[in-house]
Amino acid sequence: MQATQAQARENLITPKERSKYYYDQKVNDRIFREGDQVYLLKDARQNNMDEHYSSPFPLIKLLGDRNAEIRCNANRTKIVHLNKLKKAFI
């Protein structure tokens, strides 16, 4: 029984490594700097014709590798994941 489980575990590792290899070839890291203008992905849309992103906001500070703080209004900031941001080329 244990030998069968070990063989099954080994058979699962190879496809995982292959998938990771192909994913890593296609992925593009998003590089942001403090002060960049970014678009914020909207959470929910009413229909397909709605806009996907909201107006550009200034990026105030990067928090670790995956989060950023943006200024939504004159006095309000928001912490969001980098996956929800898109660089605005203004």
PDB file of N, CA, C and O in Angstrom, chain B, residues numbered from 101:
ATOM      1  N   MET B 101       0.824  -1.196   0.000  1.00  0.00           N
ATOM      2  CA  MET B 101       0.000   0.000   0.000  1.00  0.00           C
ATOM      3  C   MET B 101       0.869   1.261   0.000  1.00  0.00           C
ATOM      4  O   MET B 101       0.611   2.191  -0.765  1.00  0.00           O
ATOM      5  N   GLN B 102       1.893   1.296   0.851  1.00  0.00           N
ATOM      6  CA  GLN B 102       2.755   2.464   0.932  1.00  0.00           C
ATOM      7  C   GLN B 102       3.558   2.650  -0.355  1.00  0.00           C
ATOM      8  O   GLN B 102       3.820   3.778  -0.771  1.00  0.00           O
ATOM      9  N   ALA B 103       3.942   1.546  -0.977  1.00  0.00           N
ATOM     10  CA  ALA B 103       4.687   1.639  -2.235  1.00  0.00           C
ATOM     11  C   ALA B 103       3.809   2.239  -3.331  1.00  0.00           C
ATOM     12  O   ALA B 103       4.281   3.023  -4.154  1.00  0.00           O
ATOM     13  N   THR B 104       2.550   1.873  -3.336  1.00  0.00           N
ATOM     14  CA  THR B 104       1.619   2.414  -4.328  1.00  0.00           C
ATOM     15  C   THR B 104       1.414   3.919  -4.111  1.00  0.00           C
ATOM     16  O   THR B 104       1.365   4.685  -5.074  1.00  0.00           O
ATOM     17  N   GLN B 105       1.295   4.338  -2.854  1.00  0.00           N
ATOM     18  CA  GLN B 105       1.137   5.753  -2.547  1.00  0.00           C
ATOM     19  C   GLN B 105       2.385   6.541  -2.948  1.00  0.00           C
ATOM     20  O   GLN B 105       2.280   7.651  -3.469  1.00  0.00           O
ATOM     21  N   ALA B 106       3.543   5.977  -2.708  1.00  0.00           N
ATOM     22  CA  ALA B 106       4.789   6.645  -3.089  1.00  0.00           C
ATOM     23  C   ALA B 106       4.880   6.786  -4.603  1.00  0.00           C
ATOM     24  O   ALA B 106       5.297   7.832  -5.101  1.00  0.00           O
ATOM     25  N   GLN B 107       4.499   5.757  -5.332  1.00  0.00           N
ATOM     26  CA  GLN B 107       4.516   5.812  -6.793  1.00  0.00           C
ATOM     27  C   GLN B 107       3.519   6.858  -7.310  1.00  0.00           C
ATOM     28  O   GLN B 107       3.822   7.591  -8.252  1.00  0.00           O
ATOM     29  N   ALA B 108       2.354   6.924  -6.706  1.00  0.00           N
ATOM     30  CA  ALA B 108       1.347   7.911  -7.113  1.00  0.00           C
ATOM     31  C   ALA B 108       1.862   9.321  -6.846  1.00  0.00           C
ATOM     32  O   ALA B 108       1.658  10.216  -7.666  1.00  0.00           O
ATOM     33  N   ARG B 109       2.523   9.531  -5.716  1.00  0.00           N
ATOM     34  CA  ARG B 109       3.082  10.838  -5.381  1.00  0.00           C
ATOM     35  C   ARG B 109       4.131  11.251  -6.417  1.00  0.00           C
ATOM     36  O   ARG B 109       4.148  12.399  -6.862  1.00  0.00           O
ATOM     37  N   GLU B 110       4.998  10.323  -6.798  1.00  0.00           N
ATOM     38  CA  GLU B 110       6.021  10.614  -7.811  1.00  0.00           C
ATOM     39  C   GLU B 110       5.380  10.929  -9.162  1.00  0.00           C
ATOM     40  O   GLU B 110       5.855  11.804  -9.886  1.00  0.00           O
ATOM     41  N   ASN B 111       4.311  10.224  -9.500  1.00  0.00           N
ATOM     42  CA  ASN B 111       3.631  10.465 -10.774  1.00  0.00           C
ATOM     43  C   ASN B 111       2.944  11.835 -10.812  1.00  0.00           C
ATOM     44  O   ASN B 111       2.713  12.371 -11.896  1.00  0.00           O
ATOM     45  N   LEU B 112       2.615  12.404  -9.660  1.00  0.00           N
ATOM     46  CA  LEU B 112       1.991  13.720  -9.614  1.00  0.00           C
ATOM     47  C   LEU B 112       3.015  14.858  -9.676  1.00  0.00           C
ATOM     48  O   LEU B 112       2.693  15.963 -10.114  1.00  0.00           O
ATOM     49  N   ILE B 113       4.229  14.589  -9.244  1.00  0.00           N
ATOM     50  CA  ILE B 113       5.253  15.633  -9.203  1.00  0.00           C
ATOM     51  C   ILE B 113       5.683  16.052 -10.602  1.00  0.00           C
ATOM     52  O   ILE B 113       5.846  17.245 -10.855  1.00  0.00           O
ATOM     53  N   THR B 114       5.868  15.123 -11.501  1.00  0.00           N
ATOM     54  CA  THR B 114       6.347  15.436 -12.852  1.00  0.00           C
ATOM     55  C   THR B 114       5.396  16.374 -13.606  1.00  0.00           C
ATOM     56  O   THR B 114       5.875  17.362 -14.162  1.00  0.00           O
ATOM     57  N   PRO B 115       4.101  16.133 -13.659  1.00  0.00           N
ATOM     58  CA  PRO B 115       3.213  17.076 -14.349  1.00  0.00           C
ATOM     59  C   PRO B 115       3.182  18.456 -13.686  1.00  0.00           C
ATOM     60  O   PRO B 115       3.038  19.466 -14.374  1.00  0.00           O
ATOM     61  N   LYS B 116       3.314  18.507 -12.361  1.00  0.00           N
ATOM     62  CA  LYS B 116       3.346  19.795 -11.667  1.00  0.00           C
ATOM     63  C   LYS B 116       4.558  20.606 -12.096  1.00  0.00           C
ATOM     64  O   LYS B 116       4.450  21.804 -12.358  1.00  0.00           O
ATOM     65  N   GLU B 117       5.707  19.953 -12.168  1.00  0.00           N
ATOM     66  CA  GLU B 117       6.929  20.649 -12.576  1.00  0.00           C
ATOM     67  C   GLU B 117       6.825  21.121 -14.021  1.00  0.00           C
ATOM     68  O   GLU B 117       7.290  22.213 -14.348  1.00  0.00           O
ATOM     69  N   ARG B 118       6.230  20.325 -14.879  1.00  0.00           N
ATOM     70  CA  ARG B 118       6.074  20.695 -16.278  1.00  0.00           C
ATOM     71  C   ARG B 118       5.130  21.901 -16.407  1.00  0.00           C
ATOM     72  O   ARG B 118       5.402  22.825 -17.174  1.00  0.00           O
ATOM     73  N   SER B 119       4.029  21.887 -15.660  1.00  0.00           N
ATOM     74  CA  SER B 119       3.086  23.007 -15.692  1.00  0.00           C
ATOM     75  C   SER B 119       3.742  24.289 -15.198  1.00  0.00           C
ATOM     76  O   SER B 119       3.547  25.355 -15.783  1.00  0.00           O
ATOM     77  N   LYS B 120       4.517  24.189 -14.123  1.00  0.00           N
ATOM     78  CA  LYS B 120       5.209  25.353 -13.584  1.00  0.00           C
ATOM     79  C   LYS B 120       6.212  25.894 -14.594  1.00  0.00           C
ATOM     80  O   LYS B 120       6.340  27.110 -14.738  1.00  0.00           O
ATOM     81  N   TYR B 121       6.913  25.034 -15.282  1.00  0.00           N
ATOM     82  CA  TYR B 121       7.888  25.447 -16.290  1.00  0.00           C
ATOM     83  C   TYR B 121       7.211  26.270 -17.393  1.00  0.00           C
ATOM     84  O   TYR B 121       7.708  27.336 -17.754  1.00  0.00           O
ATOM     85  N   TYR B 122       6.096  25.794 -17.925  1.00  0.00           N
ATOM     86  CA  TYR B 122       5.398  26.503 -18.992  1.00  0.00           C
ATOM     87  C   TYR B 122       4.759  27.795 -18.486  1.00  0.00           C
ATOM     88  O   TYR B 122       4.732  28.792 -19.208  1.00  0.00           O
ATOM     89  N   TYR B 123       4.248  27.789 -17.263  1.00  0.00           N
ATOM     90  CA  TYR B 123       3.670  29.001 -16.685  1.00  0.00           C
ATOM     91  C   TYR B 123       4.741  30.069 -16.523  1.00  0.00           C
ATOM     92  O   TYR B 123       4.520  31.229 -16.871  1.00  0.00           O
ATOM     93  N   ASP B 124       5.899  29.687 -15.998  1.00  0.00           N
ATOM     94  CA  ASP B 124       6.979  30.644 -15.772  1.00  0.00           C
ATOM     95  C   ASP B 124       7.493  31.255 -17.067  1.00  0.00           C
ATOM     96  O   ASP B 124       7.987  32.383 -17.059  1.00  0.00           O
ATOM     97  N   GLN B 125       7.387  30.540 -18.171  1.00  0.00           N
ATOM     98  CA  GLN B 125       7.830  31.085 -19.447  1.00  0.00           C
ATOM     99  C   GLN B 125       6.907  32.191 -19.936  1.00  0.00           C
ATOM    100  O   GLN B 125       7.366  33.128 -20.590  1.00  0.00           O
ATOM    101  N   LYS B 126       5.622  32.104 -19.636  1.00  0.00           N
ATOM    102  CA  LYS B 126       4.646  33.047 -20.165  1.00  0.00           C
ATOM    103  C   LYS B 126       4.318  34.204 -19.236  1.00  0.00           C
ATOM    104  O   LYS B 126       3.783  35.217 -19.687  1.00  0.00           O
ATOM    105  N   VAL B 127       4.624  34.080 -17.958  1.00  0.00           N
ATOM    106  CA  VAL B 127       4.219  35.096 -16.992  1.00  0.00           C
ATOM    107  C   VAL B 127       5.074  36.355 -17.155  1.00  0.00           C
ATOM    108  O   VAL B 127       6.275  36.281 -17.413  1.00  0.00           O
ATOM    109  N   ASN B 128       4.426  37.507 -16.999  1.00  0.00           N
ATOM    110  CA  ASN B 128       5.107  38.799 -17.019  1.00  0.00           C
ATOM    111  C   ASN B 128       4.915  39.440 -15.656  1.00  0.00           C
ATOM    112  O   ASN B 128       3.788  39.692 -15.232  1.00  0.00           O
ATOM    113  N   ASP B 129       6.018  39.701 -14.976  1.00  0.00           N
ATOM    114  CA  ASP B 129       5.923  40.367 -13.679  1.00  0.00           C
ATOM    115  C   ASP B 129       5.526  41.815 -13.882  1.00  0.00           C
ATOM    116  O   ASP B 129       5.988  42.479 -14.809  1.00  0.00           O
ATOM    117  N   ARG B 130       4.679  42.286 -13.018  1.00  0.00           N
ATOM    118  CA  ARG B 130       4.267  43.681 -13.056  1.00  0.00           C
ATOM    119  C   ARG B 130       5.211  44.469 -12.162  1.00  0.00           C
ATOM    120  O   ARG B 130       5.355  44.172 -10.976  1.00  0.00           O
ATOM    121  N   ILE B 131       5.840  45.460 -12.735  1.00  0.00           N
ATOM    122  CA  ILE B 131       6.793  46.266 -11.987  1.00  0.00           C
ATOM    123  C   ILE B 131       6.193  47.646 -11.766  1.00  0.00           C
ATOM    124  O   ILE B 131       5.909  48.375 -12.717  1.00  0.00           O
ATOM    125  N   PHE B 132       6.006  47.991 -10.512  1.00  0.00           N
ATOM    126  CA  PHE B 132       5.453  49.284 -10.132  1.00  0.00           C
ATOM    127  C   PHE B 132       6.463  50.021  -9.268  1.00  0.00           C
ATOM    128  O   PHE B 132       7.272  49.409  -8.570  1.00  0.00           O
ATOM    129  N   ARG B 133       6.404  51.342  -9.326  1.00  0.00           N
ATOM    130  CA  ARG B 133       7.225  52.193  -8.467  1.00  0.00           C
ATOM    131  C   ARG B 133       6.312  53.174  -7.756  1.00  0.00           C
ATOM    132  O   ARG B 133       5.212  53.471  -8.222  1.00  0.00           O
ATOM    133  N   GLU B 134       6.775  53.662  -6.640  1.00  0.00           N
ATOM    134  CA  GLU B 134       5.998  54.664  -5.909  1.00  0.00           C
ATOM    135  C   GLU B 134       5.855  55.905  -6.771  1.00  0.00           C
ATOM    136  O   GLU B 134       6.821  56.369  -7.378  1.00  0.00           O
ATOM    137  N   GLY B 135       4.653  56.432  -6.820  1.00  0.00           N
ATOM    138  CA  GLY B 135       4.370  57.606  -7.629  1.00  0.00           C
ATOM    139  C   GLY B 135       3.777  57.288  -8.993  1.00  0.00           C
ATOM    140  O   GLY B 135       3.310  58.195  -9.682  1.00  0.00           O
ATOM    141  N   ASP B 136       3.783  56.026  -9.398  1.00  0.00           N
ATOM    142  CA  ASP B 136       3.178  55.639 -10.675  1.00  0.00           C
ATOM    143  C   ASP B 136       1.677  55.845 -10.636  1.00  0.00           C
ATOM    144  O   ASP B 136       1.058  55.762  -9.575  1.00  0.00           O
ATOM    145  N   GLN B 137       1.099  56.111 -11.783  1.00  0.00           N
ATOM    146  CA  GLN B 137      -0.352  56.176 -11.920  1.00  0.00           C
ATOM    147  C   GLN B 137      -0.834  54.779 -12.312  1.00  0.00           C
ATOM    148  O   GLN B 137      -0.295  54.176 -13.241  1.00  0.00           O
ATOM    149  N   VAL B 138      -1.844  54.261 -11.612  1.00  0.00           N
ATOM    150  CA  VAL B 138      -2.341  52.913 -11.854  1.00  0.00           C
ATOM    151  C   VAL B 138      -3.860  52.919 -11.945  1.00  0.00           C
ATOM    152  O   VAL B 138      -4.536  53.730 -11.312  1.00  0.00           O
ATOM    153  N   TYR B 139      -4.381  51.994 -12.749  1.00  0.00           N
ATOM    154  CA  TYR B 139      -5.817  51.748 -12.805  1.00  0.00           C
ATOM    155  C   TYR B 139      -6.149  50.642 -11.818  1.00  0.00           C
ATOM    156  O   TYR B 139      -5.351  49.726 -11.618  1.00  0.00           O
ATOM    157  N   LEU B 140      -7.320  50.721 -11.200  1.00  0.00           N
ATOM    158  CA  LEU B 140      -7.776  49.727 -10.242  1.00  0.00           C
ATOM    159  C   LEU B 140      -8.900  48.903 -10.856  1.00  0.00           C
ATOM    160  O   LEU B 140      -9.877  49.460 -11.357  1.00  0.00           O
ATOM    161  N   LEU B 141      -8.766  47.581 -10.820  1.00  0.00           N
ATOM    162  CA  LEU B 141      -9.782  46.675 -11.342  1.00  0.00           C
ATOM    163  C   LEU B 141     -11.036  46.770 -10.485  1.00  0.00           C
ATOM    164  O   LEU B 141     -10.967  46.679  -9.259  1.00  0.00           O
ATOM    165  N   LYS B 142     -12.173  46.953 -11.130  1.00  0.00           N
ATOM    166  CA  LYS B 142     -13.444  47.027 -10.404  1.00  0.00           C
ATOM    167  C   LYS B 142     -13.837  45.632  -9.940  1.00  0.00           C
ATOM    168  O   LYS B 142     -13.576  44.642 -10.624  1.00  0.00           O
ATOM    169  N   ASP B 143     -14.467  45.563  -8.773  1.00  0.00           N
ATOM    170  CA  ASP B 143     -14.820  44.273  -8.189  1.00  0.00           C
ATOM    171  C   ASP B 143     -15.942  43.582  -8.937  1.00  0.00           C
ATOM    172  O   ASP B 143     -15.829  42.399  -9.255  1.00  0.00           O
ATOM    173  N   ALA B 144     -17.001  44.276  -9.219  1.00  0.00           N
ATOM    174  CA  ALA B 144     -18.152  43.639  -9.864  1.00  0.00           C
ATOM    175  C   ALA B 144     -18.658  44.526 -10.991  1.00  0.00           C
ATOM    176  O   ALA B 144     -18.625  45.754 -10.899  1.00  0.00           O
ATOM    177  N   ARG B 145     -19.122  43.888 -12.047  1.00  0.00           N
ATOM    178  CA  ARG B 145     -19.689  44.617 -13.173  1.00  0.00           C
ATOM    179  C   ARG B 145     -21.147  44.215 -13.328  1.00  0.00           C
ATOM    180  O   ARG B 145     -21.521  43.071 -13.069  1.00  0.00           O
ATOM    181  N   GLN B 146     -21.961  45.166 -13.752  1.00  0.00           N
ATOM    182  CA  GLN B 146     -23.384  44.878 -13.948  1.00  0.00           C
ATOM    183  C   GLN B 146     -23.614  44.143 -15.265  1.00  0.00           C
ATOM    184  O   GLN B 146     -24.438  43.231 -15.334  1.00  0.00           O
ATOM    185  N   ASN B 147     -22.883  44.539 -16.312  1.00  0.00           N
ATOM    186  CA  ASN B 147     -23.009  43.861 -17.595  1.00  0.00           C
ATOM    187  C   ASN B 147     -21.669  43.929 -18.331  1.00  0.00           C
ATOM    188  O   ASN B 147     -20.713  44.520 -17.829  1.00  0.00           O
ATOM    189  N   ASN B 148     -21.603  43.342 -19.490  1.00  0.00           N
ATOM    190  CA  ASN B 148     -20.344  43.257 -20.226  1.00  0.00           C
ATOM    191  C   ASN B 148     -19.878  44.598 -20.777  1.00  0.00           C
ATOM    192  O   ASN B 148     -18.709  44.732 -21.140  1.00  0.00           O
ATOM    193  N   MET B 149     -20.737  45.572 -20.849  1.00  0.00           N
ATOM    194  CA  MET B 149     -20.375  46.861 -21.428  1.00  0.00           C
ATOM    195  C   MET B 149     -19.774  47.817 -20.391  1.00  0.00           C
ATOM    196  O   MET B 149     -19.279  48.883 -20.759  1.00  0.00           O
ATOM    197  N   ASP B 150     -19.810  47.461 -19.127  1.00  0.00           N
ATOM    198  CA  ASP B 150     -19.208  48.299 -18.097  1.00  0.00           C
ATOM    199  C   ASP B 150     -17.695  48.308 -18.236  1.00  0.00           C
ATOM    200  O   ASP B 150     -17.103  47.386 -18.796  1.00  0.00           O
ATOM    201  N   GLU B 151     -17.081  49.361 -17.718  1.00  0.00           N
ATOM    202  CA  GLU B 151     -15.631  49.451 -17.741  1.00  0.00           C
ATOM    203  C   GLU B 151     -15.030  48.453 -16.763  1.00  0.00           C
ATOM    204  O   GLU B 151     -15.625  48.150 -15.729  1.00  0.00           O
ATOM    205  N   HIS B 152     -13.856  47.948 -17.093  1.00  0.00           N
ATOM    206  CA  HIS B 152     -13.180  46.969 -16.235  1.00  0.00           C
ATOM    207  C   HIS B 152     -12.376  47.654 -15.128  1.00  0.00           C
ATOM    208  O   HIS B 152     -12.275  47.137 -14.016  1.00  0.00           O
ATOM    209  N   TYR B 153     -11.809  48.809 -15.439  1.00  0.00           N
ATOM    210  CA  TYR B 153     -10.934  49.498 -14.495  1.00  0.00           C
ATOM    211  C   TYR B 153     -11.488  50.880 -14.174  1.00  0.00           C
ATOM    212  O   TYR B 153     -12.177  51.492 -14.990  1.00  0.00           O
ATOM    213  N   SER B 154     -11.175  51.364 -12.971  1.00  0.00           N
ATOM    214  CA  SER B 154     -11.569  52.718 -12.592  1.00  0.00           C
ATOM    215  C   SER B 154     -10.397  53.669 -12.824  1.00  0.00           C
ATOM    216  O   SER B 154      -9.266  53.235 -13.046  1.00  0.00           O
ATOM    217  N   SER B 155     -10.678  54.956 -12.771  1.00  0.00           N
ATOM    218  CA  SER B 155      -9.732  55.993 -13.181  1.00  0.00           C
ATOM    219  C   SER B 155      -8.359  55.847 -12.523  1.00  0.00           C
ATOM    220  O   SER B 155      -8.237  55.190 -11.489  1.00  0.00           O
ATOM    221  N   PRO B 156      -7.334  56.449 -13.107  1.00  0.00           N
ATOM    222  CA  PRO B 156      -5.977  56.278 -12.568  1.00  0.00           C
ATOM    223  C   PRO B 156      -5.813  56.914 -11.189  1.00  0.00           C
ATOM    224  O   PRO B 156      -6.311  58.007 -10.919  1.00  0.00           O
ATOM    225  N   PHE B 157      -5.108  56.202 -10.341  1.00  0.00           N
ATOM    226  CA  PHE B 157      -4.813  56.642  -8.987  1.00  0.00           C
ATOM    227  C   PHE B 157      -3.301  56.643  -8.795  1.00  0.00           C
ATOM    228  O   PHE B 157      -2.599  55.842  -9.412  1.00  0.00           O
ATOM    229  N   PRO B 158      -2.795  57.532  -7.949  1.00  0.00           N
ATOM    230  CA  PRO B 158      -1.356  57.502  -7.667  1.00  0.00           C
ATOM    231  C   PRO B 158      -1.023  56.377  -6.685  1.00  0.00           C
ATOM    232  O   PRO B 158      -1.737  56.161  -5.705  1.00  0.00           O
ATOM    233  N   LEU B 159       0.050  55.680  -6.957  1.00  0.00           N
ATOM    234  CA  LEU B 159       0.525  54.628  -6.067  1.00  0.00           C
ATOM    235  C   LEU B 159       1.399  55.297  -5.013  1.00  0.00           C
ATOM    236  O   LEU B 159       2.406  55.924  -5.339  1.00  0.00           O
ATOM    237  N   ILE B 160       1.016  55.164  -3.772  1.00  0.00           N
ATOM    238  CA  ILE B 160       1.720  55.837  -2.683  1.00  0.00           C
ATOM    239  C   ILE B 160       2.909  55.016  -2.206  1.00  0.00           C
ATOM    240  O   ILE B 160       4.028  55.521  -2.109  1.00  0.00           O
ATOM    241  N   LYS B 161       2.654  53.736  -1.909  1.00  0.00           N
ATOM    242  CA  LYS B 161       3.699  52.941  -1.288  1.00  0.00           C
ATOM    243  C   LYS B 161       3.503  51.471  -1.637  1.00  0.00           C
ATOM    244  O   LYS B 161       2.372  50.988  -1.694  1.00  0.00           O
ATOM    245  N   LEU B 162       4.605  50.759  -1.872  1.00  0.00           N
ATOM    246  CA  LEU B 162       4.569  49.316  -2.065  1.00  0.00           C
ATOM    247  C   LEU B 162       4.711  48.646  -0.708  1.00  0.00           C
ATOM    248  O   LEU B 162       5.604  48.991   0.065  1.00  0.00           O
ATOM    249  N   LEU B 163       3.846  47.699  -0.417  1.00  0.00           N
ATOM    250  CA  LEU B 163       3.858  46.987   0.863  1.00  0.00           C
ATOM    251  C   LEU B 163       4.250  45.541   0.613  1.00  0.00           C
ATOM    252  O   LEU B 163       3.396  44.714   0.293  1.00  0.00           O
ATOM    253  N   GLY B 164       5.510  45.233   0.753  1.00  0.00           N
ATOM    254  CA  GLY B 164       5.989  43.883   0.484  1.00  0.00           C
ATOM    255  C   GLY B 164       6.060  43.630  -1.010  1.00  0.00           C
ATOM    256  O   GLY B 164       6.223  44.560  -1.800  1.00  0.00           O
ATOM    257  N   ASP B 165       5.937  42.372  -1.393  1.00  0.00           N
ATOM    258  CA  ASP B 165       6.050  41.979  -2.791  1.00  0.00           C
ATOM    259  C   ASP B 165       4.726  42.011  -3.524  1.00  0.00           C
ATOM    260  O   ASP B 165       4.718  42.105  -4.751  1.00  0.00           O
ATOM    261  N   ARG B 166       3.605  41.936  -2.824  1.00  0.00           N
ATOM    262  CA  ARG B 166       2.328  41.725  -3.483  1.00  0.00           C
ATOM    263  C   ARG B 166       1.259  42.765  -3.226  1.00  0.00           C
ATOM    264  O   ARG B 166       0.207  42.710  -3.862  1.00  0.00           O
ATOM    265  N   ASN B 167       1.474  43.708  -2.330  1.00  0.00           N
ATOM    266  CA  ASN B 167       0.439  44.691  -1.997  1.00  0.00           C
ATOM    267  C   ASN B 167       0.938  46.102  -2.234  1.00  0.00           C
ATOM    268  O   ASN B 167       2.141  46.362  -2.227  1.00  0.00           O
ATOM    269  N   ALA B 168       0.001  47.003  -2.443  1.00  0.00           N
ATOM    270  CA  ALA B 168       0.333  48.409  -2.639  1.00  0.00           C
ATOM    271  C   ALA B 168      -0.748  49.273  -2.009  1.00  0.00           C
ATOM    272  O   ALA B 168      -1.896  48.854  -1.855  1.00  0.00           O
ATOM    273  N   GLU B 169      -0.357  50.472  -1.655  1.00  0.00           N
ATOM    274  CA  GLU B 169      -1.298  51.446  -1.115  1.00  0.00           C
ATOM    275  C   GLU B 169      -1.501  52.528  -2.167  1.00  0.00           C
ATOM    276  O   GLU B 169      -0.541  53.127  -2.651  1.00  0.00           O
ATOM    277  N   ILE B 170      -2.768  52.771  -2.516  1.00  0.00           N
ATOM    278  CA  ILE B 170      -3.083  53.798  -3.509  1.00  0.00           C
ATOM    279  C   ILE B 170      -3.975  54.856  -2.870  1.00  0.00           C
ATOM    280  O   ILE B 170      -4.674  54.587  -1.893  1.00  0.00           O
ATOM    281  N   ARG B 171      -3.940  56.061  -3.435  1.00  0.00           N
ATOM    282  CA  ARG B 171      -4.774  57.148  -2.930  1.00  0.00           C
ATOM    283  C   ARG B 171      -6.040  57.223  -3.782  1.00  0.00           C
ATOM    284  O   ARG B 171      -5.981  57.560  -4.964  1.00  0.00           O
ATOM    285  N   CYS B 172      -7.185  56.906  -3.171  1.00  0.00           N
ATOM    286  CA  CYS B 172      -8.465  56.911  -3.887  1.00  0.00           C
ATOM    287  C   CYS B 172      -9.056  58.310  -3.965  1.00  0.00           C
ATOM    288  O   CYS B 172      -9.515  58.728  -5.029  1.00  0.00           O
ATOM    289  N   ASN B 173      -9.053  59.027  -2.871  1.00  0.00           N
ATOM    290  CA  ASN B 173      -9.571  60.395  -2.802  1.00  0.00           C
ATOM    291  C   ASN B 173      -8.483  61.268  -2.194  1.00  0.00           C
ATOM    292  O   ASN B 173      -7.362  60.814  -1.970  1.00  0.00           O
ATOM    293  N   ALA B 174      -8.821  62.508  -1.934  1.00  0.00           N
ATOM    294  CA  ALA B 174      -7.850  63.421  -1.335  1.00  0.00           C
ATOM    295  C   ALA B 174      -7.448  62.975   0.064  1.00  0.00           C
ATOM    296  O   ALA B 174      -6.320  63.224   0.491  1.00  0.00           O
ATOM    297  N   ASN B 175      -8.357  62.318   0.784  1.00  0.00           N
ATOM    298  CA  ASN B 175      -8.061  61.945   2.162  1.00  0.00           C
ATOM    299  C   ASN B 175      -8.215  60.444   2.431  1.00  0.00           C
ATOM    300  O   ASN B 175      -8.158  60.029   3.588  1.00  0.00           O
ATOM    301  N   ARG B 176      -8.406  59.630   1.406  1.00  0.00           N
ATOM    302  CA  ARG B 176      -8.658  58.206   1.618  1.00  0.00           C
ATOM    303  C   ARG B 176      -7.643  57.377   0.829  1.00  0.00           C
ATOM    304  O   ARG B 176      -7.395  57.643  -0.347  1.00  0.00           O
ATOM    305  N   THR B 177      -7.059  56.370   1.487  1.00  0.00           N
ATOM    306  CA  THR B 177      -6.147  55.450   0.819  1.00  0.00           C
ATOM    307  C   THR B 177      -6.726  54.043   0.890  1.00  0.00           C
ATOM    308  O   THR B 177      -7.611  53.755   1.696  1.00  0.00           O
ATOM    309  N   LYS B 178      -6.208  53.180   0.035  1.00  0.00           N
ATOM    310  CA  LYS B 178      -6.704  51.808  -0.031  1.00  0.00           C
ATOM    311  C   LYS B 178      -5.522  50.884  -0.272  1.00  0.00           C
ATOM    312  O   LYS B 178      -4.628  51.205  -1.055  1.00  0.00           O
ATOM    313  N   ILE B 179      -5.514  49.738   0.401  1.00  0.00           N
ATOM    314  CA  ILE B 179      -4.467  48.736   0.197  1.00  0.00           C
ATOM    315  C   ILE B 179      -5.042  47.643  -0.685  1.00  0.00           C
ATOM    316  O   ILE B 179      -6.074  47.052  -0.364  1.00  0.00           O
ATOM    317  N   VAL B 180      -4.362  47.372  -1.813  1.00  0.00           N
ATOM    318  CA  VAL B 180      -4.838  46.391  -2.781  1.00  0.00           C
ATOM    319  C   VAL B 180      -3.695  45.474  -3.207  1.00  0.00           C
ATOM    320  O   VAL B 180      -2.520  45.810  -3.060  1.00  0.00           O
ATOM    321  N   HIS B 181      -4.060  44.326  -3.731  1.00  0.00           N
ATOM    322  CA  HIS B 181      -3.091  43.378  -4.269  1.00  0.00           C
ATOM    323  C   HIS B 181      -2.646  43.857  -5.646  1.00  0.00           C
ATOM    324  O   HIS B 181      -3.431  44.469  -6.372  1.00  0.00           O
ATOM    325  N   LEU B 182      -1.407  43.589  -6.009  1.00  0.00           N
ATOM    326  CA  LEU B 182      -0.870  44.057  -7.291  1.00  0.00           C
ATOM    327  C   LEU B 182      -1.600  43.449  -8.489  1.00  0.00           C
ATOM    328  O   LEU B 182      -1.570  44.027  -9.575  1.00  0.00           O
ATOM    329  N   ASN B 183      -2.247  42.309  -8.320  1.00  0.00           N
ATOM    330  CA  ASN B 183      -3.004  41.705  -9.417  1.00  0.00           C
ATOM    331  C   ASN B 183      -4.184  42.573  -9.827  1.00  0.00           C
ATOM    332  O   ASN B 183      -4.676  42.451 -10.948  1.00  0.00           O
ATOM    333  N   LYS B 184      -4.641  43.438  -8.947  1.00  0.00           N
ATOM    334  CA  LYS B 184      -5.787  44.283  -9.251  1.00  0.00           C
ATOM    335  C   LYS B 184      -5.391  45.622  -9.860  1.00  0.00           C
ATOM    336  O   LYS B 184      -6.247  46.469 -10.114  1.00  0.00           O
ATOM    337  N   LEU B 185      -4.097  45.814 -10.095  1.00  0.00           N
ATOM    338  CA  LEU B 185      -3.616  47.072 -10.641  1.00  0.00           C
ATOM    339  C   LEU B 185      -3.096  46.903 -12.054  1.00  0.00           C
ATOM    340  O   LEU B 185      -2.604  45.840 -12.435  1.00  0.00           O
ATOM    341  N   LYS B 186      -3.215  47.978 -12.824  1.00  0.00           N
ATOM    342  CA  LYS B 186      -2.710  48.019 -14.189  1.00  0.00           C
ATOM    343  C   LYS B 186      -2.043  49.376 -14.362  1.00  0.00           C
ATOM    344  O   LYS B 186      -2.621  50.403 -14.006  1.00  0.00           O
ATOM    345  N   LYS B 187      -0.841  49.387 -14.902  1.00  0.00           N
ATOM    346  CA  LYS B 187      -0.096  50.624 -15.039  1.00  0.00           C
ATOM    347  C   LYS B 187      -0.765  51.543 -16.042  1.00  0.00           C
ATOM    348  O   LYS B 187      -1.163  51.109 -17.123  1.00  0.00           O
ATOM    349  N   ALA B 188      -0.890  52.822 -15.684  1.00  0.00           N
ATOM    350  CA  ALA B 188      -1.483  53.831 -16.561  1.00  0.00           C
ATOM    351  C   ALA B 188      -0.342  54.596 -17.216  1.00  0.00           C
ATOM    352  O   ALA B 188       0.482  55.207 -16.536  1.00  0.00           O
ATOM    353  N   PHE B 189      -0.304  54.554 -18.520  1.00  0.00           N
ATOM    354  CA  PHE B 189       0.734  55.267 -19.261  1.00  0.00           C
ATOM    355  C   PHE B 189       0.177  56.629 -19.658  1.00  0.00           C
ATOM    356  O   PHE B 189      -0.426  56.797 -20.718  1.00  0.00           O
ATOM    357  N   ILE B 190       0.402  57.593 -18.769  1.00  0.00           N
ATOM    358  CA  ILE B 190      -0.130  58.939 -18.971  1.00  0.00           C
ATOM    359  C   ILE B 190       1.008  59.875 -19.326  1.00  0.00           C
ATOM    360  O   ILE B 190       0.784  61.066 -19.540  1.00  0.00           O
TER     361      ILE B 190
END
